């Protein structure tokens, strides 16, 4: 199989989640700063913008445990866009710090005006509701009930709603119809704004690169509505959960807690659940990273009553059949495999059979010897190289924390250049044979301690990092443009 067309040539990209965009509010969104960032990418010669998953998050704001695999996060909706269409007063936006509460009130106002005016967008809204009903109906009802139940997990709802009894659901639909309509409006606005942003990116020769967690949060619309496709009992309680076994980094392994897939039921349904999920992602993005790709070959299955991941087992999954189905449906299938950590020959064979690019992370390259697969001299073209990922500390912070002997080894490999860190690592990634090079925005800005996006295994102070344009100093755009030109990216 051929490499998908968006990697038809060498490219460079920047990893930045929209919440990390600058602005006066408590997190970034799809507004003017997103458009300015695309212009910045084009000026740098960068042709790929990678984000984290865009779904609606739980209270911890982790984009890897979302309330839906289809829906967009309404907190990313630009209020300025609503002002531009006359559904919101400019003063409301200018006079408020747009925290989540104010955003919700603004969306209420916009929805009411939208339904009153019924302008040119109203027909698009109705078409969206119809075309997306295969997920939107369940999602909007799920979120409406969840709000009514003080945002508690569906496992704590009244029995009729938890068990999806037809009479209870019908009663909820009638009682919550206005809220359901509002939630559907939010999703229409999200997809409309992202579609316009995506077109602007394309107009500036920038591709959008998304991220899709392989597993689904238990407290999500999909598990509530389609529990037959997950390892839960008739009451919705998980029977087995996902994770990874003990390894060099953790004596207890990692118990993620997501329900596993009932692959036999999904396969009997001809993988339609996965086809629909991928269709949504390929509407949003030009290519998609599959987080924990090795789960397409085998899952680490942990009994739900185990507190750690130690007493689990590997269970084979029908990844080959799934990928064949997806390739036949979406040809080519523009996905990248997150294949970090301990990867078996079987996982490598599955990835290579479908010619899926894997990942190389330079921060992982300098332990062991010259055979370390993350060292650039061991790369093939069909891979994506990163200096670091959203789960790593910044390259500067990582380098500063190393013993002197390790620093010297890195400097020897990087030719003892007079260039400062992290630019030696950036240049190394750019010069590599990897078809795609992705650089976290923190590394582009040479940021050190205190600027990481996420610390795995922790619950606090994650997903909050943001940059500001004052950090784009000197001739940063020229420096990046020179590297993209020099290394034909």
VEXZA-285512 format. One record per residue (C-alpha): residue in one letter; x, y, z. Coordinates in steps of 0.02 Angstrom, whole numbers, plus 50000, padded with zeros to 5 digits. Layout:
! VEXZA-285512
numi A X X Y Y Z Z
...
***
This chain:
! VEXZA-285512
numi X X 50000 Y 50000 Z 50000
numi X X 50060 Y 50174 Z 49960
numi X X 50096 Y 50304 Z 50092
numi X X 49946 Y 50419 Z 50102
numi X X 49954 Y 50575 Z 49996
numi X X 49974 Y 50705 Z 50133
numi X X 50147 Y 50630 Z 50164
numi X X 50190 Y 50631 Z 49981
numi X X 50340 Y 50740 Z 50023
numi X X 50447 Y 50797 Z 50170
numi X X 50353 Y 50911 Z 50287
numi X X 50374 Y 50999 Z 50454
numi X X 50239 Y 51035 Z 50581
numi X X 50207 Y 51113 Z 50751
numi X X 50114 Y 51029 Z 50894
numi X X 49996 Y 51151 Z 50981
numi X X 49824 Y 51119 Z 51053
numi X X 49697 Y 51258 Z 51020
numi X X 49676 Y 51285 Z 51208
numi X X 49860 Y 51339 Z 51210
numi X X 49831 Y 51482 Z 51090
numi X X 49854 Y 51656 Z 51164
numi X X 49716 Y 51777 Z 51209
numi X X 49635 Y 51872 Z 51351
numi X X 49522 Y 51729 Z 51405
numi X X 49556 Y 51576 Z 51512
numi X X 49601 Y 51464 Z 51364
numi X X 49622 Y 51475 Z 51177
numi X X 49485 Y 51440 Z 51050
numi X X 49447 Y 51439 Z 50864
numi X X 49446 Y 51628 Z 50850
numi X X 49562 Y 51758 Z 50777
numi X X 49717 Y 51691 Z 50864
numi X X 49696 Y 51523 Z 50778
numi X X 49696 Y 51611 Z 50609
numi X X 49849 Y 51711 Z 50659
numi X X 49936 Y 51550 Z 50708
numi X X 49904 Y 51477 Z 50535
numi X X 49981 Y 51634 Z 50459
numi X X 50131 Y 51611 Z 50574
numi X X 50150 Y 51431 Z 50514
numi X X 50148 Y 51484 Z 50332
numi X X 50277 Y 51619 Z 50365
numi X X 50390 Y 51487 Z 50445
numi X X 50372 Y 51368 Z 50297
numi X X 50279 Y 51247 Z 50411
numi X X 50143 Y 51147 Z 50325
numi X X 50067 Y 51042 Z 50466
numi X X 49974 Y 51093 Z 50624
numi X X 49954 Y 50949 Z 50747
numi X X 49827 Y 50962 Z 50889
numi X X 49770 Y 50849 Z 51030
numi X X 49596 Y 50771 Z 51024
numi X X 49458 Y 50901 Z 51005
numi X X 49318 Y 50813 Z 51101
numi X X 49218 Y 50881 Z 51249
numi X X 49316 Y 50846 Z 51408
numi X X 49272 Y 50798 Z 51585
numi X X 49313 Y 50913 Z 51730
numi X X 49499 Y 50873 Z 51722
numi X X 49502 Y 50940 Z 51542
numi X X 49602 Y 50791 Z 51479
numi X X 49573 Y 50779 Z 51291
numi X X 49610 Y 50592 Z 51303
numi X X 49456 Y 50552 Z 51409
numi X X 49313 Y 50634 Z 51316
numi X X 49124 Y 50631 Z 51334
numi X X 49107 Y 50582 Z 51151
numi X X 49214 Y 50515 Z 51008
numi X X 49119 Y 50622 Z 50882
numi X X 49074 Y 50786 Z 50966
numi X X 49182 Y 50941 Z 50972
numi X X 49225 Y 51033 Z 51132
numi X X 49104 Y 51182 Z 51145
numi X X 49234 Y 51272 Z 51253
numi X X 49335 Y 51295 Z 51092
numi X X 49195 Y 51393 Z 51008
numi X X 49246 Y 51571 Z 50965
numi X X 49133 Y 51703 Z 51038
numi X X 49199 Y 51831 Z 50913
numi X X 49133 Y 51723 Z 50772
numi X X 48960 Y 51731 Z 50852
numi X X 48975 Y 51920 Z 50866
numi X X 49021 Y 51932 Z 50682
numi X X 48858 Y 51843 Z 50637
numi X X 48751 Y 51955 Z 50746
numi X X 48703 Y 51822 Z 50872
numi X X 48801 Y 51900 Z 51015
numi X X 48837 Y 52079 Z 51069
numi X X 49016 Y 52138 Z 51051
numi X X 49007 Y 52222 Z 51222
numi X X 48967 Y 52056 Z 51305
numi X X 49129 Y 51982 Z 51240
numi X X 49235 Y 52137 Z 51271
numi X X 49174 Y 52167 Z 51448
numi X X 49197 Y 51991 Z 51516
numi X X 49338 Y 51872 Z 51552
numi X X 49269 Y 51725 Z 51456
numi X X 49280 Y 51585 Z 51583
numi X X 49175 Y 51430 Z 51555
numi X X 49022 Y 51502 Z 51645
numi X X 49020 Y 51660 Z 51540
numi X X 49048 Y 51558 Z 51382
numi X X 48895 Y 51453 Z 51423
numi X X 48789 Y 51610 Z 51449
numi X X 48853 Y 51682 Z 51284
numi X X 48806 Y 51522 Z 51193
numi X X 48632 Y 51529 Z 51271
numi X X 48610 Y 51707 Z 51204
numi X X 48676 Y 51660 Z 51033
numi X X 48562 Y 51509 Z 51021
numi X X 48408 Y 51611 Z 51065
numi X X 48448 Y 51744 Z 50935
numi X X 48491 Y 51612 Z 50806
numi X X 48323 Y 51527 Z 50827
numi X X 48233 Y 51695 Z 50821
numi X X 48317 Y 51763 Z 50664
numi X X 48326 Y 51599 Z 50564
numi X X 48457 Y 51674 Z 50448
numi X X 48555 Y 51587 Z 50309
numi X X 48639 Y 51472 Z 50434
numi X X 48475 Y 51397 Z 50495
numi X X 48457 Y 51281 Z 50345
numi X X 48637 Y 51224 Z 50368
numi X X 48597 Y 51190 Z 50550
numi X X 48449 Y 51081 Z 50503
numi X X 48553 Y 50987 Z 50374
numi X X 48688 Y 50959 Z 50505
numi X X 48564 Y 50885 Z 50628
numi X X 48499 Y 50767 Z 50496
numi X X 48666 Y 50712 Z 50424
numi X X 48747 Y 50687 Z 50596
numi X X 48598 Y 50606 Z 50681
numi X X 48690 Y 50438 Z 50691
numi X X 48790 Y 50509 Z 50837
numi X X 48712 Y 50678 Z 50876
numi X X 48545 Y 50611 Z 50936
numi X X 48623 Y 50504 Z 51072
numi X X 48755 Y 50634 Z 51116
numi X X 48636 Y 50780 Z 51137
numi X X 48518 Y 50676 Z 51244
numi X X 48665 Y 50611 Z 51347
numi X X 48734 Y 50785 Z 51382
numi X X 48561 Y 50856 Z 51420
numi X X 48526 Y 50720 Z 51548
numi X X 48701 Y 50738 Z 51618
numi X X 48673 Y 50924 Z 51646
numi X X 48505 Y 50888 Z 51727
numi X X 48594 Y 50764 Z 51842
numi X X 48725 Y 50893 Z 51898
numi X X 48857 Y 50823 Z 51778
numi X X 48867 Y 50656 Z 51867
numi X X 48920 Y 50498 Z 51776
numi X X 48780 Y 50405 Z 51689
numi X X 48813 Y 50260 Z 51807
numi X X 48735 Y 50367 Z 51946
numi X X 48579 Y 50418 Z 51850
numi X X 48405 Y 50354 Z 51893
numi X X 48385 Y 50174 Z 51838
numi X X 48270 Y 50209 Z 51690
numi X X 48393 Y 50333 Z 51614
numi X X 48546 Y 50231 Z 51658
numi X X 48471 Y 50074 Z 51580
numi X X 48400 Y 50171 Z 51431
numi X X 48221 Y 50117 Z 51459
numi X X 48118 Y 50181 Z 51311
numi X X 47986 Y 50268 Z 51417
numi X X 48116 Y 50356 Z 51525
numi X X 48213 Y 50415 Z 51372
numi X X 48057 Y 50477 Z 51285
numi X X 48005 Y 50574 Z 51441
numi X X 48180 Y 50650 Z 51453
numi X X 48177 Y 50701 Z 51270
numi X X 48014 Y 50795 Z 51294
numi X X 48067 Y 50879 Z 51457
numi X X 48240 Y 50926 Z 51393
numi X X 48199 Y 50967 Z 51211
numi X X 48256 Y 51148 Z 51219
numi X X 48420 Y 51098 Z 51302
numi X X 48444 Y 50960 Z 51172
numi X X 48418 Y 51087 Z 51033
numi X X 48545 Y 51201 Z 51116
numi X X 48674 Y 51061 Z 51126
numi X X 48647 Y 51020 Z 50942
numi X X 48670 Y 51204 Z 50901
numi X X 48836 Y 51204 Z 50994
numi X X 48895 Y 51057 Z 50891
numi X X 48839 Y 51139 Z 50730
numi X X 48936 Y 51295 Z 50775
numi X X 49090 Y 51195 Z 50824
numi X X 49095 Y 51100 Z 50660
numi X X 49055 Y 51257 Z 50560
numi X X 49197 Y 51354 Z 50642
numi X X 49321 Y 51211 Z 50624
numi X X 49273 Y 51187 Z 50441
numi X X 49309 Y 51370 Z 50406
numi X X 49473 Y 51360 Z 50502
numi X X 49522 Y 51205 Z 50405
numi X X 49486 Y 51292 Z 50240
numi X X 49591 Y 51441 Z 50295
numi X X 49733 Y 51321 Z 50338
numi X X 49721 Y 51241 Z 50167
numi X X 49719 Y 51412 Z 50084
numi X X 49885 Y 51443 Z 50174
numi X X 49955 Y 51272 Z 50125
numi X X 49939 Y 51202 Z 50301
numi X X 49870 Y 51028 Z 50338
numi X X 49780 Y 50983 Z 50500
numi X X 49844 Y 50832 Z 50598
numi X X 49728 Y 50761 Z 50732
numi X X 49742 Y 50636 Z 50873
numi X X 49624 Y 50494 Z 50917
numi X X 49635 Y 50393 Z 51079
numi X X 49606 Y 50210 Z 51039
numi X X 49497 Y 50184 Z 51193
numi X X 49338 Y 50273 Z 51250
numi X X 49298 Y 50348 Z 51420
numi X X 49173 Y 50246 Z 51518
numi X X 49075 Y 50404 Z 51556
numi X X 49038 Y 50443 Z 51375
numi X X 48891 Y 50448 Z 51258
numi X X 48957 Y 50299 Z 51160
numi X X 48969 Y 50178 Z 51307
numi X X 48801 Y 50236 Z 51374
numi X X 48715 Y 50216 Z 51205
numi X X 48810 Y 50066 Z 51134
numi X X 48864 Y 49961 Z 51281
numi X X 48850 Y 49806 Z 51172
numi X X 49015 Y 49859 Z 51093
numi X X 49109 Y 49872 Z 51259
numi X X 49165 Y 49757 Z 51400
numi X X 49025 Y 49805 Z 51518
numi X X 48885 Y 49702 Z 51594
numi X X 48698 Y 49728 Z 51568
numi X X 48699 Y 49868 Z 51696
numi X X 48845 Y 49958 Z 51616
numi X X 48978 Y 49912 Z 51743
numi X X 49147 Y 49870 Z 51665
numi X X 49201 Y 49689 Z 51674
numi X X 49377 Y 49718 Z 51609
numi X X 49474 Y 49879 Z 51583
numi X X 49621 Y 49938 Z 51479
numi X X 49800 Y 49975 Z 51527
numi X X 49978 Y 49918 Z 51498
numi X X 50081 Y 49791 Z 51597
numi X X 50227 Y 49827 Z 51713
numi X X 50384 Y 49884 Z 51624
numi X X 50545 Y 49979 Z 51650
numi X X 50449 Y 50138 Z 51694
numi X X 50317 Y 50065 Z 51813
numi X X 50322 Y 49914 Z 51928
numi X X 50132 Y 49909 Z 51932
numi X X 50100 Y 49949 Z 51750
numi X X 49962 Y 50072 Z 51706
numi X X 49778 Y 50041 Z 51741
numi X X 49687 Y 50165 Z 51630
numi X X 49512 Y 50108 Z 51675
numi X X 49432 Y 50124 Z 51503
numi X X 49316 Y 49981 Z 51457
numi X X 49388 Y 49870 Z 51321
numi X X 49299 Y 49836 Z 51158
numi X X 49184 Y 49689 Z 51129
numi X X 49276 Y 49656 Z 50967
numi X X 49168 Y 49507 Z 50920
numi X X 49011 Y 49616 Z 50920
numi X X 49099 Y 49759 Z 50829
numi X X 49162 Y 49639 Z 50696
numi X X 48990 Y 49560 Z 50677
numi X X 48926 Y 49735 Z 50641
numi X X 49057 Y 49750 Z 50502
numi X X 49156 Y 49880 Z 50601
numi X X 49024 Y 50014 Z 50568
numi X X 49057 Y 50093 Z 50738
numi X X 49240 Y 50120 Z 50689
numi X X 49195 Y 50176 Z 50513
numi X X 49083 Y 50311 Z 50584
numi X X 49216 Y 50363 Z 50709
numi X X 49349 Y 50378 Z 50574
numi X X 49230 Y 50472 Z 50460
numi X X 49211 Y 50608 Z 50591
numi X X 49399 Y 50621 Z 50617
numi X X 49433 Y 50635 Z 50430
numi X X 49303 Y 50772 Z 50419
numi X X 49402 Y 50870 Z 50549
numi X X 49579 Y 50826 Z 50497
numi X X 49688 Y 50784 Z 50348
numi X X 49775 Y 50646 Z 50446
numi X X 49754 Y 50567 Z 50618
numi X X 49871 Y 50492 Z 50747
numi X X 49806 Y 50333 Z 50829
numi X X 49854 Y 50339 Z 51013
numi X X 49908 Y 50165 Z 51078
numi X X 49909 Y 50087 Z 50905
numi X X 49973 Y 49923 Z 50978
numi X X 49794 Y 49897 Z 51042
numi X X 49748 Y 49852 Z 50863
numi X X 49855 Y 49696 Z 50882
numi X X 49820 Y 49652 Z 51064
numi X X 49746 Y 49734 Z 51220
numi X X 49810 Y 49718 Z 51398
numi X X 49652 Y 49657 Z 51482
numi X X 49638 Y 49693 Z 51669
numi X X 49496 Y 49621 Z 51777
numi X X 49396 Y 49767 Z 51844
numi X X 49424 Y 49719 Z 52026
numi X X 49613 Y 49730 Z 52009
numi X X 49685 Y 49891 Z 52081
numi X X 49842 Y 49885 Z 51973
numi X X 49885 Y 49824 Z 51798
numi X X 49996 Y 49682 Z 51860
numi X X 49871 Y 49541 Z 51845
numi X X 49816 Y 49569 Z 51667
numi X X 49840 Y 49473 Z 51505
numi X X 49866 Y 49509 Z 51321
numi X X 49711 Y 49472 Z 51217
numi X X 49721 Y 49473 Z 51027
numi X X 49612 Y 49597 Z 50931
numi X X 49553 Y 49594 Z 50749
numi X X 49661 Y 49741 Z 50699
numi X X 49704 Y 49672 Z 50528
numi X X 49521 Y 49651 Z 50483
numi X X 49480 Y 49824 Z 50551
numi X X 49620 Y 49911 Z 50457
numi X X 49574 Y 49818 Z 50297
numi X X 49395 Y 49879 Z 50316
numi X X 49450 Y 50058 Z 50351
numi X X 49571 Y 50057 Z 50205
numi X X 49435 Y 49996 Z 50089
numi X X 49317 Y 50131 Z 50152
numi X X 49443 Y 50275 Z 50159
numi X X 49572 Y 50251 Z 50024
numi X X 49702 Y 50306 Z 50064
numi X X 49686 Y 50297 Z 50254
numi X X 49789 Y 50442 Z 50323
numi X X 49838 Y 50380 Z 50496
numi X X 49998 Y 50381 Z 50599
numi X X 50033 Y 50248 Z 50729
numi X X 50083 Y 50297 Z 50905
numi X X 50198 Y 50148 Z 50927
numi X X 50306 Y 50205 Z 51072
numi X X 50366 Y 50095 Z 51214
numi X X 50387 Y 49906 Z 51206
numi X X 50321 Y 49855 Z 51035
numi X X 50316 Y 49674 Z 50977
numi X X 50361 Y 49605 Z 50807
numi X X 50176 Y 49572 Z 50779
numi X X 50133 Y 49756 Z 50804
numi X X 50272 Y 49810 Z 50688
numi X X 50213 Y 49686 Z 50557
numi X X 50034 Y 49752 Z 50568
numi X X 50092 Y 49932 Z 50551
numi X X 50208 Y 49890 Z 50406
numi X X 50077 Y 49785 Z 50314
numi X X 49971 Y 49941 Z 50296
numi X X 50122 Y 50055 Z 50271
numi X X 50072 Y 50161 Z 50421
numi X X 50205 Y 50284 Z 50481
numi X X 50263 Y 50259 Z 50660
numi X X 50334 Y 50384 Z 50785
numi X X 50512 Y 50424 Z 50836
numi X X 50546 Y 50536 Z 50987
numi X X 50719 Y 50612 Z 51005
numi X X 50705 Y 50626 Z 51194
numi X X 50701 Y 50436 Z 51197
numi X X 50851 Y 50417 Z 51082
numi X X 51000 Y 50438 Z 51197
numi X X 50989 Y 50289 Z 51313
numi X X 51068 Y 50123 Z 51270
numi X X 51184 Y 50112 Z 51121
numi X X 51192 Y 50155 Z 50937
numi X X 51053 Y 50029 Z 50900
numi X X 50922 Y 50133 Z 50992
numi X X 50779 Y 50144 Z 50865
numi X X 50746 Y 50326 Z 50907
numi X X 50918 Y 50382 Z 50848
numi X X 50900 Y 50465 Z 50677
numi X X 51028 Y 50354 Z 50590
numi X X 50908 Y 50208 Z 50620
numi X X 50754 Y 50290 Z 50541
numi X X 50663 Y 50243 Z 50384
numi X X 50576 Y 50377 Z 50282
numi X X 50403 Y 50317 Z 50330
numi X X 50398 Y 50388 Z 50506
numi X X 50360 Y 50546 Z 50603
numi X X 50498 Y 50619 Z 50712
numi X X 50463 Y 50724 Z 50867
numi X X 50584 Y 50814 Z 50982
numi X X 50455 Y 50775 Z 51118
numi X X 50268 Y 50746 Z 51135
numi X X 50128 Y 50819 Z 51242
numi X X 50174 Y 50692 Z 51377
numi X X 50358 Y 50744 Z 51383
numi X X 50435 Y 50891 Z 51471
numi X X 50502 Y 51024 Z 51356
numi X X 50666 Y 50978 Z 51272
numi X X 50758 Y 51114 Z 51368
numi X X 50690 Y 51053 Z 51535
numi X X 50729 Y 50873 Z 51489
numi X X 50907 Y 50915 Z 51439
numi X X 50937 Y 51022 Z 51593
numi X X 50886 Y 50877 Z 51706
numi X X 51013 Y 50754 Z 51632
numi X X 51179 Y 50703 Z 51711
numi X X 51331 Y 50783 Z 51630
numi X X 51387 Y 50617 Z 51553
numi X X 51220 Y 50602 Z 51462
numi X X 51228 Y 50783 Z 51405
numi X X 51400 Y 50752 Z 51333
numi X X 51341 Y 50598 Z 51238
numi X X 51199 Y 50700 Z 51162
numi X X 51317 Y 50841 Z 51116
numi X X 51437 Y 50717 Z 51035
numi X X 51295 Y 50644 Z 50931
numi X X 51237 Y 50819 Z 50883
numi X X 51415 Y 50866 Z 50829
numi X X 51450 Y 50986 Z 50974
numi X X 51370 Y 51126 Z 50875
numi X X 51382 Y 51304 Z 50938
numi X X 51193 Y 51311 Z 50919
numi X X 51099 Y 51319 Z 51085
numi X X 50976 Y 51190 Z 51149
numi X X 50844 Y 51149 Z 51098
numi X X 50890 Y 51207 Z 50922
numi X X 51018 Y 51069 Z 50903
numi X X 50879 Y 50942 Z 50930
numi X X 50763 Y 51039 Z 50814
numi X X 50894 Y 51039 Z 50678
numi X X 50927 Y 50853 Z 50705
numi X X 50742 Y 50814 Z 50685
numi X X 50727 Y 50926 Z 50532
numi X X 50880 Y 50846 Z 50450
numi X X 50822 Y 50667 Z 50480
numi X X 50754 Y 50554 Z 50345
numi X X 50582 Y 50552 Z 50429
numi X X 50449 Y 50607 Z 50306
numi X X 50366 Y 50717 Z 50438
numi X X 50449 Y 50816 Z 50579
numi X X 50338 Y 50881 Z 50720
numi X X 50401 Y 51008 Z 50847
numi X X 50305 Y 51056 Z 51005
numi X X 50276 Y 51244 Z 51015
numi X X 50368 Y 51246 Z 51181
numi X X 50527 Y 51187 Z 51094
numi X X 50508 Y 51315 Z 50955
numi X X 50503 Y 51448 Z 51092
numi X X 50653 Y 51372 Z 51185
numi X X 50552 Y 51356 Z 51345
numi X X 50621 Y 51261 Z 51494
numi X X 50548 Y 51205 Z 51661
numi X X 50367 Y 51245 Z 51701
numi X X 50298 Y 51238 Z 51523
numi X X 50251 Y 51057 Z 51494
numi X X 50075 Y 51014 Z 51436
numi X X 50047 Y 50855 Z 51536
numi X X 50131 Y 50747 Z 51667
numi X X 50069 Y 50568 Z 51645
numi X X 50001 Y 50488 Z 51803
numi X X 49950 Y 50654 Z 51881
numi X X 49781 Y 50740 Z 51887
numi X X 49823 Y 50921 Z 51926
numi X X 49901 Y 51066 Z 51830
numi X X 49887 Y 50979 Z 51663
numi X X 49820 Y 51040 Z 51494
numi X X 49837 Y 51223 Z 51548
numi X X 49994 Y 51282 Z 51458
numi X X 49978 Y 51430 Z 51339
numi X X 50099 Y 51535 Z 51240
numi X X 50092 Y 51720 Z 51198
numi X X 50156 Y 51814 Z 51048
numi X X 50283 Y 51908 Z 51152
numi X X 50379 Y 51743 Z 51164
numi X X 50401 Y 51743 Z 50974
numi X X 50560 Y 51845 Z 50981
numi X X 50696 Y 51891 Z 50858
numi X X 50687 Y 51817 Z 50686
numi X X 50604 Y 51655 Z 50740
numi X X 50500 Y 51641 Z 50582
numi X X 50654 Y 51669 Z 50474
numi X X 50753 Y 51540 Z 50572
numi X X 50619 Y 51408 Z 50549
numi X X 50594 Y 51453 Z 50367
numi X X 50780 Y 51433 Z 50336
numi X X 50778 Y 51259 Z 50413
numi X X 50624 Y 51202 Z 50316
numi X X 50706 Y 51261 Z 50155
numi X X 50876 Y 51189 Z 50198
numi X X 50808 Y 51017 Z 50236
numi X X 50674 Y 51021 Z 50099
numi X X 50526 Y 51022 Z 50217
***
